[in-house]
Amino acid sequence: MTNRLSSSRALIFITGVVVVLTSICLTAPVTELEFDHVWIVLTRDAPERAALERAGLKISPDVNRHDGQGTASVSAEFFNAYIELMWPDPTVSLAPGAERGVEKFKNRMNWRTSGWSPIGIGLHRTGPSTTLPFPTWSIAPDWMPKGTAIEILTAGDDTKSPSFFIEPPVLAVKEEANRKLAENDPKRSKFKHPIGVERVTAIQIIRPKEYQPVAAFTYLENAGIFKVSEGTKWAIEITFDAGRKSQTKDLRPDLPLIIHY
């Protein structure tokens, strides 16, 4: 009887361990995802860019037109990431069937009154592609290189969350290449900012208290992609160079952005 009881207890214990280990394997964040860039959806031509420039960041003069997607953008670029200011643009072509997508951008643009998040977090993979523990979907608008796609982690019917997505390798930020580019053009480098920042080293999302995080949000938070704090409205905090100068600039209400450097 004692032996049978001990065996039963051992089986229960082992089964419990298997269940725990299985749970960990299913929910543990992957390590091959890395922050790539952040976009903020603003009004046409992003006049709010002036707040970024006053803060000491340089905006690239190039305007990116996202053909087939109906949006355009400008960027402040760093060696390992960039901040993209995006807007729905009626002068940019819109592919048939993409009307719903541009409406989402318009809702994000009107974040002050719509309740939508104006923030998008772009990621790239640093290892082999693995399946995430929640549904994803892909888009391949006309402006992208043929045969590539962006993997979207935020559900298509989600009206509350930031946009989370994974860039294909060809579009991913490559720090080594950016540093070589800066070396070849040191005087006019788009990476030279008046406040002297070079790299994004941490990001934190400020989310409204009433927001209930979806699976992708929680997954990326647990993976260490970003930290989270609560506030009254959506915003993002970006730290450059580990905050070595101990400086902070709050760009609200012009931009839902706080920078530390």
LUMDO-292018 format. One line per 2 residues: number of its first residue (from 1); for each residue y, x, z of N, C-alpha, C. Coordinates in pm, whole numbers, always signed. Example, Ala and Ser with C-alpha at 12.3 -4.5 7.8 and 13.67 -1.06 7.14 Angstrom:
// LUMDO-292018
1) -569:+1319:+780:-450:+1230:+780:-330:+1320:+780  -225:+1285:+708:-106:+1367:+714:+3:+1290:+787
// end
This chain:
// LUMDO-292018
1) -120:+83:+0:+0:+0:+0:+125:+86:+0  +123:+194:+85:+238:+281:+94:+265:+350:-39
3) +157:+397:-105:+173:+464:-233:+231:+370:-338  +180:+245:-339:+229:+147:-437:+377:+118:-413
5) +415:+105:-285:+552:+74:-251:+643:+189:-292  +597:+313:-266:+676:+430:-303:+693:+438:-453
7) +584:+408:-525:+590:+411:-671:+689:+308:-724  +686:+189:-663:+777:+82:-706:+921:+122:-683
9) +946:+182:-564:+1082:+224:-534:+1128:+333:-632  +1036:+424:-663:+1069:+531:-756:+1103:+475:-894
11) +1025:+373:-937:+1048:+312:-1066:+1184:+244:-1069  +1215:+172:-960:+1345:+105:-952:+1457:+206:-959
13) +1441:+318:-886:+1544:+422:-883:+1563:+483:-1022  +1449:+517:-1086:+1456:+577:-1218:+1520:+482:-1317
15) +1479:+355:-1310:+1537:+255:-1400:+1687:+245:-1380  +1727:+248:-1253:+1869:+241:-1222:+1944:+358:-1282
17) +1884:+478:-1273:+1947:+596:-1330:+1961:+582:-1480  +1855:+530:-1545:+1859:+510:-1689:+1971:+416:-1727
19) +1985:+307:-1650:+2091:+210:-1678:+2228:+274:-1664  +2246:+351:-1557:+2375:+417:-1534:+2406:+515:-1646
21) +2305:+598:-1681:+2327:+697:-1786:+2357:+630:-1919  +2286:+521:-1949:+2312:+449:-2072:+2454:+396:-2074
23) +2498:+342:-1961:+2633:+290:-1952:+2735:+399:-1977  +2711:+519:-1919:+2803:+629:-1937:+2810:+669:-2084
25) +2694:+676:-2148:+2692:+715:-2289:+2767:+617:-2376  +2761:+490:-2342:+2827:+389:-2423:+2978:+385:-2400
27) +3023:+420:-2282:+3164:+403:-2250:+3242:+533:-2240  +3174:+646:-2230:+3247:+773:-2217:+3327:+801:-2342
29) +3455:+833:-2329:+3538:+858:-2447:+3490:+979:-2526  +3504:+972:-2658:+3471:+1086:-2741:+3578:+1192:-2721
31) +3543:+1316:-2748:+3637:+1425:-2726:+3698:+1478:-2855  +3655:+1425:-2971:+3705:+1482:-3096:+3829:+1410:-3150
33) +3889:+1321:-3072:+4014:+1256:-3112:+4132:+1329:-3050  +4236:+1349:-3129:+4354:+1421:-3083:+4479:+1349:-3132
35) +4583:+1350:-3050:+4710:+1288:-3088:+4765:+1356:-3214  +4812:+1274:-3307:+4866:+1324:-3434:+5017:+1297:-3444
37) +5055:+1171:-3428:+5196:+1136:-3435:+5220:+997:-3377  +5345:+964:-3357:+5382:+832:-3310:+5483:+772:-3408
39) +5468:+642:-3437:+5575:+575:-3511:+5635:+463:-3429  +5763:+437:-3458:+5837:+329:-3395:+5899:+247:-3507
41) +5877:+117:-3506:+5929:+30:-3612:+6070:-16:-3575  +6164:+9:-3667:+6305:-20:-3642:+6363:-100:-3757
43) +6493:-126:-3751:+6559:-203:-3856:+6575:-117:-3982  +6608:-182:-4092:+6609:-116:-4221:+6694:+11:-4222
45) +6637:+116:-4277:+6698:+249:-4287:+6712:+318:-4152  +6663:+256:-4046:+6658:+316:-3913:+6793:+375:-3869
47) +6898:+293:-3860:+7024:+345:-3807:+7010:+395:-3664  +6904:+350:-3596:+6878:+396:-3459:+6846:+545:-3454
49) +6826:+605:-3572:+6798:+749:-3576:+6911:+831:-3514  +7031:+773:-3512:+7147:+844:-3455:+7122:+880:-3309
51) +7050:+793:-3238:+7020:+821:-3097:+6929:+943:-3085  +6836:+957:-3180:+6746:+1072:-3179:+6823:+1201:-3210
53) +6916:+1190:-3302:+6996:+1307:-3338:+7090:+1347:-3225  +7148:+1248:-3158:+7235:+1279:-3043:+7156:+1347:-2931
55) +7028:+1317:-2923:+6943:+1378:-2821:+6906:+1521:-2855  +6938:+1564:-2977:+6911:+1703:-3014:+6787:+1725:-3098
57) +6740:+1618:-3164:+6626:+1632:-3254:+6672:+1619:-3399  +6611:+1695:-3485:+6648:+1698:-3625:+6562:+1602:-3706
59) +6626:+1517:-3785:+6555:+1423:-3873:+6542:+1485:-4011  +6424:+1488:-4063:+6403:+1539:-4199:+6479:+1451:-4298
61) +6546:+1511:-4398:+6623:+1431:-4494:+6537:+1347:-4589  +6409:+1378:-4596:+6320:+1307:-4688:+6288:+1167:-4637
63) +6295:+1068:-4728:+6254:+932:-4696:+6116:+910:-4754  +6022:+869:-4670:+5885:+843:-4714:+5874:+696:-4755
65) +5833:+672:-4877:+5815:+536:-4927:+5665:+505:-4933  +5623:+404:-4861:+5481:+371:-4852:+5448:+262:-4953
67) +5429:+303:-5077:+5401:+209:-5186:+5276:+128:-5157  +5286:-1:-5183:+5176:-92:-5159:+5176:-148:-5018
69) +5251:-84:-4928:+5256:-127:-4789:+5388:-193:-4754  +5491:-170:-4838:+5620:-235:-4817:+5702:-176:-4704
71) +5679:-49:-4669:+5755:+14:-4561:+5808:+150:-4608  +5904:+201:-4532:+5958:+335:-4554:+5982:+398:-4419
73) +6007:+530:-4418:+6025:+598:-4289:+6094:+732:-4305  +6147:+781:-4193:+6194:+918:-4181:+6128:+977:-4056
75) +6129:+1109:-4045:+6055:+1171:-3936:+6130:+1288:-3872  +6103:+1308:-3744:+6140:+1430:-3673:+6009:+1505:-3654
77) +6000:+1627:-3708:+5872:+1696:-3715:+5865:+1815:-3620  +5746:+1834:-3565:+5719:+1943:-3472:+5593:+2014:-3521
79) +5562:+2127:-3462:+5449:+2204:-3514:+5317:+2128:-3506  +5298:+2048:-3403:+5167:+1983:-3385:+5172:+1831:-3389
81) +5285:+1773:-3428:+5298:+1627:-3428:+5431:+1590:-3493  +5458:+1460:-3499:+5590:+1416:-3545:+5620:+1276:-3492
83) +5749:+1245:-3487:+5795:+1110:-3453:+5843:+1046:-3581  +5785:+933:-3615:+5817:+863:-3739:+5893:+734:-3707
85) +6010:+720:-3768:+6089:+597:-3756:+6066:+516:-3882  +6004:+400:-3867:+5957:+321:-3981:+6025:+185:-3986
87) +6037:+129:-4107:+6095:-4:-4122:+6036:-76:-4243  +6028:-207:-4238:+5989:-284:-4356:+6102:-272:-4459
89) +6067:-238:-4583:+6169:-212:-4685:+6140:-295:-4809  +6228:-391:-4843:+6202:-477:-4958:+6208:-405:-5093
91) +6260:-281:-5094:+6264:-205:-5219:+6135:-128:-5244  +6043:-129:-5148:+5914:-61:-5163:+5809:-163:-5204
93) +5727:-127:-5300:+5628:-221:-5354:+5531:-269:-5248  +5484:-391:-5267:+5388:-452:-5176:+5267:-496:-5258
95) +5151:-445:-5225:+5030:-478:-5299:+4989:-623:-5274  +4930:-689:-5373:+4881:-825:-5352:+4785:-831:-5234
97) +4807:-926:-5145:+4722:-940:-5028:+4772:-863:-4907  +4881:-785:-4925:+4933:-704:-4814:+5048:-773:-4741
99) +5072:-899:-4775:+5185:-971:-4715:+5170:-982:-4563  +5049:-1003:-4516:+5028:-1017:-4372:+5064:-888:-4299
101) +5033:-775:-4363:+5063:-647:-4301:+5212:-624:-4284  +5290:-657:-4385:+5435:-636:-4373:+5496:-734:-4274
103) +5437:-853:-4261:+5485:-947:-4159:+5464:-890:-4019  +5354:-819:-4001:+5329:-755:-3871:+5436:-651:-3843
105) +5472:-573:-3946:+5577:-473:-3927:+5710:-540:-3894  +5736:-654:-3954:+5860:-726:-3923:+5860:-774:-3777
107) +5746:-822:-3731:+5737:-864:-3591:+5754:-746:-3497  +5700:-631:-3536:+5718:-512:-3454:+5865:-467:-3457
109) +5928:-480:-3571:+6069:-445:-3585:+6156:-529:-3491  +6117:-654:-3473:+6192:-747:-3387:+6136:-749:-3245
111) +6088:-636:-3199:+6019:-627:-3070:+6102:-676:-2953  +6234:-667:-2963:+6318:-709:-2850:+6305:-859:-2823
113) +6276:-936:-2927:+6266:-1081:-2911:+6126:-1135:-2940  +6046:-1063:-3018:+5915:-1113:-3059:+5806:-1089:-2955
115) +5827:-990:-2868:+5724:-953:-2771:+5620:-857:-2826  +5628:-826:-2957:+5534:-731:-3016:+5571:-589:-2974
117) +5474:-500:-2978:+5501:-359:-2950:+5552:-291:-3077  +5659:-212:-3069:+5710:-142:-3187:+5643:-8:-3209
119) +5540:+22:-3129:+5484:+156:-3124:+5349:+165:-3195  +5330:+274:-3266:+5201:+306:-3325:+5160:+446:-3285
121) +5036:+465:-3250:+4985:+596:-3210:+4881:+642:-3312  +4916:+747:-3386:+4825:+802:-3483:+4741:+914:-3423
123) +4614:+918:-3460:+4519:+1018:-3411:+4456:+1089:-3530  +4395:+1202:-3505:+4308:+1263:-3605:+4185:+1320:-3535
125) +4080:+1339:-3611:+3955:+1388:-3555:+3953:+1541:-3557  +3897:+1599:-3452:+3880:+1743:-3446:+3733:+1782:-3454
127) +3649:+1683:-3476:+3505:+1706:-3487:+3445:+1603:-3581  +3314:+1594:-3586:+3248:+1499:-3675:+3281:+1355:-3638
129) +3284:+1270:-3737:+3314:+1129:-3715:+3202:+1061:-3638  +3241:+987:-3535:+3144:+912:-3457:+3189:+766:-3447
131) +3096:+678:-3426:+3127:+536:-3415:+3190:+507:-3279  +3299:+434:-3279:+3365:+399:-3155:+3301:+275:-3094
133) +3311:+256:-2962:+3241:+145:-2896:+3316:+13:-2903  +3387:-11:-3012:+3454:-138:-3036:+3478:-148:-3187
135) +3497:-268:-3239:+3514:-284:-3384:+3641:-216:-3436  +3633:-155:-3553:+3749:-99:-3622:+3749:-149:-3766
137) +3858:-127:-3835:+3866:-165:-3977:+3956:-65:-4048  +3956:-66:-4179:+4026:+37:-4255:+4124:-21:-4356
139) +4226:+58:-4387:+4320:+22:-4493:+4337:+143:-4585  +4364:+117:-4712:+4385:+223:-4810:+4496:+181:-4905
141) +4622:+175:-4857:+4732:+134:-4944:+4757:+234:-5056  +4838:+194:-5153:+4858:+273:-5275:+4915:+412:-5249
143) +4995:+427:-5144:+5060:+556:-5121:+4965:+665:-5074  +4847:+628:-5030:+4753:+727:-4977:+4675:+794:-5090
145) +4628:+917:-5068:+4543:+983:-5167:+4419:+899:-5197  +4381:+895:-5321:+4266:+816:-5361:+4140:+862:-5287
147) +4061:+764:-5246:+3936:+794:-5177:+3951:+815:-5028  +4074:+797:-4976:+4096:+812:-4832:+4136:+678:-4772
149) +4127:+668:-4641:+4162:+544:-4572:+4203:+577:-4430  +4280:+487:-4371:+4319:+496:-4231:+4230:+400:-4153
151) +4168:+449:-4047:+4084:+364:-3962:+4170:+302:-3853  +4174:+169:-3848:+4257:+96:-3753:+4173:+58:-3632
153) +4223:+91:-3513:+4150:+63:-3390:+4196:-66:-3324  +4316:-114:-3359:+4370:-237:-3302:+4321:-356:-3386
155) +4272:-459:-3322:+4219:-575:-3394:+4325:-637:-3485  +4281:-690:-3599:+4374:-745:-3697:+4455:-862:-3647
157) +4402:-937:-3550:+4474:-1054:-3499:+4545:-1026:-3366  +4554:-899:-3327:+4619:-860:-3201:+4771:-864:-3218
159) +4839:-944:-3139:+4985:-956:-3146:+5055:-894:-3026  +4983:-825:-2942:+5040:-772:-2818:+5036:-621:-2807
161) +4937:-557:-2868:+4912:-414:-2845:+4988:-324:-2940  +5004:-197:-2902:+5049:-97:-3000:+4944:-87:-3111
163) +4985:-26:-3221:+4890:+0:-3328:+4825:+136:-3303  +4692:+139:-3299:+4618:+263:-3284:+4539:+288:-3411
165) +4542:+410:-3462:+4476:+436:-3589:+4440:+584:-3601  +4342:+612:-3687:+4295:+749:-3710:+4327:+789:-3854
167) +4402:+898:-3868:+4439:+949:-4000:+4321:+1021:-4065  +4308:+1013:-4198:+4207:+1095:-4264:+4250:+1242:-4259
169) +4156:+1335:-4271:+4188:+1478:-4258:+4302:+1525:-4349  +4311:+1471:-4469:+4413:+1516:-4563:+4555:+1484:-4515
171) +4570:+1383:-4430:+4702:+1345:-4380:+4728:+1394:-4238  +4628:+1452:-4174:+4642:+1494:-4034:+4739:+1612:-4021
173) +4811:+1616:-3909:+4900:+1728:-3880:+4817:+1855:-3859  +4862:+1964:-3920:+4792:+2092:-3906:+4894:+2196:-3857
175) +4880:+2231:-3730:+4980:+2318:-3666:+4990:+2455:-3733  +4880:+2515:-3764:+4883:+2648:-3825:+4959:+2646:-3957
177) +4934:+2543:-4039:+5003:+2531:-4168:+5153:+2509:-4147  +5189:+2430:-4046:+5331:+2406:-4018:+5402:+2533:-3973
179) +5335:+2614:-3895:+5396:+2740:-3849:+5418:+2835:-3967  +5324:+2839:-4059:+5340:+2923:-4178:+5455:+2872:-4264
181) +5468:+2740:-4273:+5577:+2681:-4349:+5712:+2720:-4289  +5721:+2718:-4157:+5845:+2756:-4088:+5876:+2904:-4108
183) +5773:+2988:-4111:+5794:+3132:-4132:+5846:+3160:-4272  +5802:+3081:-4370:+5844:+3102:-4507:+5985:+3051:-4535
185) +6035:+2964:-4449:+6169:+2908:-4468:+6239:+2899:-4333  +6265:+3014:-4268:+6316:+3013:-4130:+6455:+2954:-4114
187) +6540:+2961:-4216:+6677:+2912:-4202:+6689:+2761:-4217  +6608:+2704:-4302:+6619:+2560:-4330:+6499:+2482:-4275
189) +6427:+2542:-4184:+6305:+2480:-4135:+6331:+2344:-4070  +6250:+2246:-4108:+6261:+2113:-4048:+6207:+2112:-3906
191) +6146:+2221:-3864:+6092:+2229:-3729:+6192:+2288:-3629  +6309:+2326:-3675:+6411:+2384:-3586:+6502:+2273:-3534
193) +6488:+2242:-3407:+6566:+2135:-3345:+6675:+2194:-3255  +6792:+2131:-3253:+6902:+2183:-3171:+6865:+2209:-3025
195) +6776:+2128:-2967:+6739:+2150:-2827:+6621:+2248:-2814  +6576:+2302:-2926:+6478:+2410:-2922:+6334:+2371:-2897
197) +6298:+2243:-2907:+6159:+2203:-2880:+6070:+2234:-3000  +5941:+2258:-2973:+5849:+2297:-3078:+5722:+2212:-3085
199) +5667:+2176:-2969:+5537:+2108:-2967:+5539:+1987:-2875  +5467:+1883:-2912:+5444:+1770:-2823:+5327:+1807:-2733
201) +5346:+1799:-2602:+5240:+1839:-2509:+5187:+1724:-2424  +5255:+1610:-2422:+5205:+1494:-2348:+5279:+1369:-2394
203) +5209:+1255:-2389:+5274:+1128:-2416:+5231:+1027:-2309  +5321:+936:-2282:+5293:+829:-2186:+5349:+699:-2241
205) +5265:+598:-2240:+5307:+466:-2287:+5354:+383:-2168  +5472:+326:-2180:+5521:+229:-2082:+5487:+91:-2136
207) +5406:+17:-2063:+5363:-115:-2110:+5419:-224:-2019  +5446:-342:-2077:+5491:-454:-1993:+5386:-489:-1889
209) +5429:-530:-1772:+5335:-560:-1663:+5236:-669:-1700  +5279:-764:-1784:+5191:-876:-1817:+5087:-841:-1925
211) +5101:-724:-1987:+5007:-686:-2093:+4868:-658:-2037  +4767:-716:-2101:+4628:-693:-2064:+4566:-597:-2166
213) +4540:-473:-2127:+4491:-372:-2222:+4363:-414:-2294  +4362:-392:-2424:+4243:-418:-2505:+4153:-295:-2499
215) +4034:-308:-2558:+3934:-201:-2549:+3985:-68:-2602  +4054:-71:-2715:+4103:+54:-2775:+4206:+121:-2684
217) +4293:+42:-2624:+4396:+94:-2534:+4330:+167:-2416  +4237:+99:-2350:+4169:+157:-2235:+4088:+280:-2273
219) +4022:+273:-2385:+3939:+384:-2433:+4023:+510:-2454  +4136:+496:-2521:+4221:+612:-2550:+4290:+664:-2424
221) +4322:+573:-2333:+4378:+617:-2204:+4275:+701:-2129  +4152:+652:-2121:+4045:+724:-2052:+4012:+857:-2121
223) +4034:+863:-2252:+4008:+986:-2327:+4118:+1089:-2306  +4226:+1050:-2238:+4335:+1144:-2212:+4432:+1159:-2326
225) +4427:+1068:-2424:+4522:+1074:-2535:+4663:+1047:-2484  +4675:+953:-2393:+4805:+923:-2332:+4785:+876:-2189
227) +4894:+884:-2112:+4897:+824:-1980:+4971:+691:-1989  +4965:+613:-1883:+5022:+478:-1887:+5102:+451:-1760
229) +5214:+384:-1775:+5290:+332:-1661:+5338:+192:-1698  +5383:+117:-1600:+5428:-20:-1624:+5579:-30:-1623
231) +5631:-123:-1704:+5774:-148:-1710:+5799:-290:-1754  +5920:-319:-1798:+5952:-454:-1843:+5932:-470:-1994
233) +5946:-359:-2070:+5929:-364:-2215:+5854:-239:-2261  +5800:-249:-2383:+5729:-136:-2441:+5822:-18:-2461
235) +5773:+100:-2433:+5845:+225:-2459:+5744:+339:-2457  +5787:+454:-2502:+5700:+570:-2499:+5777:+691:-2447
237) +5711:+770:-2366:+5768:+895:-2315:+5696:+1011:-2382  +5774:+1104:-2435:+5716:+1221:-2503:+5765:+1346:-2433
239) +5671:+1432:-2398:+5704:+1560:-2334:+5683:+1673:-2435  +5785:+1758:-2449:+5778:+1873:-2537:+5762:+2001:-2454
241) +5678:+2089:-2503:+5666:+2224:-2445:+5647:+2223:-2294  +5568:+2125:-2246:+5536:+2112:-2103:+5660:+2096:-2017
243) +5769:+2047:-2077:+5891:+2022:-2000:+5951:+2147:-1938  +5945:+2259:-2009:+5984:+2388:-1952:+6132:+2396:-1913
245) +6219:+2316:-1977:+6362:+2320:-1942:+6400:+2217:-1835  +6303:+2137:-1793:+6325:+2034:-1689:+6439:+1939:-1726
247) +6444:+1901:-1855:+6547:+1810:-1903:+6484:+1677:-1946  +6555:+1568:-1925:+6509:+1435:-1966:+6624:+1360:-2032
249) +6592:+1291:-2142:+6690:+1206:-2208:+6626:+1070:-2236  +6690:+965:-2188:+6643:+828:-2208:+6723:+767:-2322
251) +6654:+736:-2432:+6723:+687:-2552:+6732:+536:-2557  +6685:+468:-2454:+6696:+323:-2449:+6841:+284:-2421
253) +6890:+173:-2472:+6819:+68:-2546:+6814:+89:-2697  +6876:+198:-2749:+6875:+219:-2894:+6734:+238:-2947
255) +6657:+319:-2874:+6517:+345:-2911:+6431:+329:-2786  +6312:+272:-2800:+6222:+261:-2684:+6153:+394:-2657
257) +6235:+496:-2626:+6185:+632:-2621:+6256:+712:-2512  +6178:+789:-2437:+6229:+884:-2338:+6167:+1019:-2372
259) +6249:+1123:-2375:+6195:+1255:-2403:+6215:+1348:-2284  +6117:+1432:-2262:+6123:+1536:-2159:+6103:+1670:-2228
261) +6179:+1770:-2190:+6164:+1901:-2253:+6211:+2012:-2158
// end
